[in-house]
Amino acid sequence: MQYPDPIAKLIDSYMKLPGIGNKTATRLAFYTIDMNKDDVEAFAKSLTAAKNDLHYCTICGNITDEDPCEICRDKGRDQSTILVVEQAKDVMSIDRTNEYHGLYHVLHGVLSPIEGRGPEDLNIENLIKRLQENEAVKEIIVATNATPEGEATAQYLARLIKPARIKVTRLAHGLAVGSDIEYADEMTLLKAVEGRTEI
């Protein structure tokens, strides 16, 4: 027996989300059907609004409903540092720590020759333009993930920016708080040793 067409389409829609397989999509579809009509309509409006009302900041590339974004408009932030991240969601993760008070720049990915993604596919040109127009920037903090692609992107940015006499740093990588050394892989241990700090 096949599901009625509206349910089948809803399941297919949920399966387009990352990490959602057939079982989870089916469970979500039936949960949606059981929701009251007002909640379903509010959910649909939220999806439409997120797609229609959000765009990327023309300065930093962060996701926003205003241009420039709230962070770029905030003159109280440290204008001398720009923290470079892979995705817009990384901005929120770092900003929630309340430890970093500078500016951000979102690349929208990393260099990946296997996937055919080169420098022209990332938001790098806009970063260079920002540095040329803003002499207040003294440091670029590269916060790409500790993957081969993230490391390659960090190295590429460092080679590109250093001739402008701007300090380029990388977030420390290593052991997670509460983890055991015996379970860490070699690269994590290497990064932990390299990123050691004085106590």
C-alpha positions as CSV (number, residue, x, y, z in Angstrom):
1,M,0.0,0.0,0.0
2,Q,1.3,3.5,-0.9
3,Y,0.8,6.6,1.1
4,P,-1.6,9.2,-0.3
5,D,0.1,11.7,-2.5
6,P,0.2,14.6,0.0
7,I,1.9,12.4,2.6
8,A,4.3,11.0,0.1
9,K,5.3,14.5,-1.0
10,L,5.7,15.7,2.6
11,I,8.0,12.7,3.3
12,D,10.0,13.5,0.2
13,S,10.3,17.1,1.4
14,Y,11.6,16.1,4.8
15,M,14.1,13.7,3.2
16,K,15.7,16.7,1.4
17,L,16.9,17.9,4.8
18,P,20.5,16.7,5.8
19,G,20.6,13.6,8.0
20,I,16.9,12.8,7.5
21,G,16.3,9.3,6.1
22,N,13.0,7.7,5.1
23,K,12.0,6.5,8.7
24,T,12.6,9.9,10.3
25,A,10.9,11.7,7.4
26,T,7.9,9.5,7.7
27,R,7.7,10.1,11.5
28,L,8.0,13.9,10.9
29,A,5.3,13.8,8.2
30,F,2.8,12.0,10.4
31,Y,3.7,14.3,13.3
32,T,3.0,17.3,11.1
33,I,-0.3,15.8,10.1
34,D,-1.3,15.4,13.8
35,M,-0.3,19.1,14.6
36,N,-3.2,21.6,14.9
37,K,-3.9,23.7,11.8
38,D,-2.6,27.0,13.3
39,D,0.7,25.4,14.2
40,V,1.2,24.0,10.7
41,E,0.4,27.3,9.1
42,A,2.8,29.1,11.5
43,F,5.4,26.5,10.6
44,A,4.9,27.0,6.9
45,K,5.0,30.8,7.3
46,S,8.3,30.5,9.2
47,L,9.8,28.5,6.4
48,T,8.7,30.9,3.8
49,A,9.8,33.9,5.8
50,A,13.3,32.4,6.4
51,K,13.7,31.9,2.7
52,N,12.3,35.2,1.5
53,D,13.4,37.6,4.3
54,L,17.0,36.5,4.9
55,H,20.0,37.2,2.8
56,Y,23.8,37.6,3.2
57,C,25.3,40.8,4.6
58,T,27.1,42.6,1.8
59,I,30.1,43.3,4.1
60,C,30.8,40.1,6.1
61,G,28.6,37.5,4.4
62,N,26.7,36.6,7.6
63,I,23.0,35.7,7.3
64,T,20.8,38.7,8.2
65,D,17.4,40.3,7.6
66,E,19.0,43.8,7.5
67,D,22.0,45.0,5.4
68,P,24.6,45.5,6.8
69,C,24.1,42.9,9.6
70,E,23.8,43.8,13.3
71,I,27.5,42.9,13.9
72,C,28.9,45.0,11.1
73,R,26.7,48.0,12.2
74,D,28.0,47.7,15.8
75,K,30.7,50.4,16.2
76,G,31.3,49.1,19.8
77,R,32.9,46.0,18.5
78,D,36.7,45.7,18.1
79,Q,37.3,46.9,14.6
80,S,41.0,45.6,14.6
81,T,40.2,41.9,14.3
82,I,38.2,39.9,11.8
83,L,37.4,36.2,12.7
84,V,36.9,34.2,9.5
85,V,34.5,31.2,9.6
86,E,33.3,28.6,7.1
87,Q,29.5,29.1,7.6
88,A,27.1,31.7,9.0
89,K,26.1,29.3,11.8
90,D,29.7,29.4,13.0
91,V,29.3,33.1,13.8
92,M,26.5,32.4,16.3
93,S,28.5,29.5,17.9
94,I,31.5,31.8,18.5
95,D,29.6,34.9,19.5
96,R,27.6,33.0,22.1
97,T,30.8,32.5,24.1
98,N,30.9,36.2,24.8
99,E,34.7,36.0,24.6
100,Y,35.2,37.4,21.1
101,H,34.1,41.0,20.5
102,G,35.6,41.7,17.0
103,L,34.2,41.4,13.5
104,Y,33.4,38.3,11.4
105,H,33.7,37.2,7.8
106,V,31.9,34.2,6.4
107,L,33.5,32.2,3.6
108,H,30.5,30.1,2.7
109,G,32.6,26.9,2.4
110,V,36.2,25.9,2.2
111,L,38.6,25.1,-0.7
112,S,37.9,21.6,-2.0
113,P,39.5,20.5,-5.3
114,I,37.7,17.2,-5.1
115,E,34.3,19.0,-5.1
116,G,35.6,21.6,-7.6
117,R,35.5,24.5,-5.1
118,G,38.2,27.0,-5.6
119,P,38.9,30.5,-4.2
120,E,36.5,32.1,-6.7
121,D,33.7,30.1,-5.2
122,L,34.3,31.4,-1.7
123,N,33.7,34.9,-0.2
124,I,37.4,35.6,-0.3
125,E,37.5,38.5,-2.7
126,N,35.1,40.5,-0.4
127,L,37.5,39.8,2.5
128,I,40.5,41.2,0.6
129,K,38.4,44.3,-0.3
130,R,37.5,44.8,3.4
131,L,41.2,44.7,4.3
132,Q,42.1,47.2,1.6
133,E,39.3,49.6,2.7
134,N,39.8,49.3,6.4
135,E,43.3,50.1,7.8
136,A,42.1,49.5,11.3
137,V,42.3,45.7,10.8
138,K,45.4,44.4,12.5
139,E,44.6,40.7,12.8
140,I,42.7,38.0,10.9
141,I,41.8,35.0,13.0
142,V,41.1,31.9,10.8
143,A,38.5,29.7,12.4
144,T,38.0,27.0,9.7
145,N,37.4,23.5,10.8
146,A,40.3,21.2,11.6
147,T,39.8,19.2,8.3
148,P,42.2,18.9,5.4
149,E,40.1,21.3,3.5
150,G,39.9,23.7,6.5
151,E,43.6,23.6,6.9
152,A,44.2,24.2,3.2
153,T,41.9,27.2,3.3
154,A,43.6,28.6,6.3
155,Q,47.0,28.3,4.6
156,Y,45.7,29.9,1.4
157,L,44.3,32.8,3.4
158,A,47.5,33.3,5.3
159,R,49.6,33.4,2.1
160,L,47.1,35.9,0.6
161,I,46.9,38.2,3.6
162,K,50.4,38.2,5.1
163,P,52.0,40.4,2.4
164,A,49.6,43.2,3.6
165,R,51.4,43.1,7.0
166,I,48.3,41.9,8.8
167,K,48.8,39.3,11.5
168,V,47.1,36.0,10.6
169,T,46.3,33.6,13.4
170,R,44.5,30.2,13.7
171,L,42.2,29.0,16.4
172,A,44.0,26.5,18.6
173,H,43.0,22.8,18.0
174,G,43.5,19.9,20.3
175,L,41.9,17.9,23.1
176,A,38.3,18.7,24.0
177,V,37.7,19.5,27.7
178,G,36.8,16.3,29.6
179,S,38.3,14.0,27.0
180,D,40.9,11.2,27.6
181,I,44.3,11.3,25.9
182,E,44.2,7.6,25.2
183,Y,41.2,8.0,22.9
184,A,42.5,11.0,20.9
185,D,43.8,10.5,17.4
186,E,47.3,11.5,16.4
187,M,46.3,14.7,14.6
188,T,44.3,15.9,17.6
189,L,47.3,15.2,19.9
190,L,49.7,16.9,17.5
191,K,47.5,20.0,17.4
192,A,47.2,19.9,21.2
193,V,50.9,19.9,21.6
194,E,51.5,22.6,19.0
195,G,48.7,24.8,20.6
196,R,50.0,24.5,24.2
197,T,49.9,27.6,26.3
198,E,51.9,28.7,29.4
199,I,50.3,28.1,32.8
